[in-house]
Amino acid sequence: MLTINVTVLLAVIVVLRLRRRTEARSRSDEKLTVVIVLALGVLIAPTPVGQGILDLIGRLASGVSQSGR
């Protein structure tokens, strides 16, 4: 259960960081945002929500590749 709480916290942090103006960000600020988003992805991946997202993206990719034939 701790993983879900940390995931929610990181999601809130990401939303707050991305709401800031782009001009006000430094390189180190952007790098920190990338690290936080990667950590969020690692925490979401093993959960049922993460597996559902992976399944949905797989279906979309499959549909796009079949429509191109």
Sequence and secondary structure as in RCSB ss.txt:
>XXXX:A:sequence
MLTINVTVLLAVIVVLRLRRRTEARSRSDEKLTVVIVLALGVLIAPTPVGQGILDLIGRLASGVSQSGR
>XXXX:A:secstr
 HHHHHHHHHHHHHHHHHTS GGG  HHHHHHHHHHHHHHHHHHTTSHHHHHHHHHHHHHHHHHHHHT 
